[in-house]
Amino acid sequence: EKRRFLVNKYDEFFKEVPSLIQPIKRINNCNPAWHLYVVHIDFESLGISRSSVINRLAEEGIGSQVHYIPLHWQPYYIKRYGKINLIGSESYYSRCLSLPLHISMQEKDITFVVEKLVNVLQK
């Protein structure tokens, strides 16, 4: 319940900056556990690298990361199937960023993360 509350707060803030940050699309009648809060950011069009965003957020005391690389990039799959292009998963991966989400966070923490992320992206 607490994670859903925090996710809804993130979503509310990101509605104000849809050209910068888009939450992952929701599926009707799906109630995820929200162990991660992932957003999509078009780093390329903003002229900033994801690693730069991660580093600048870290300077503000905010941890962020990319949790999962595409499965077909894992060494086992490359060895077994060779290098293949899967445009959908590669596009998702190039834009995703996981933001802090844990039950000890408060609404003010979400506000802090959002403000710092928007500032990093607008500079």
Buried (B, 14 or more C-beta within 10 A) or exposed (E): EEBEBBBEBBBEBBEEBEEBBBBEEEEEEEEEEBEBBBBBBBBEEBEBEBEEBBEBBEEEEBEBBBEEEBEBBEEEBEEEEEEEEEEEBBEBBBBBBBBBBEEEBEEEBBEBBBEBBBEBBEE
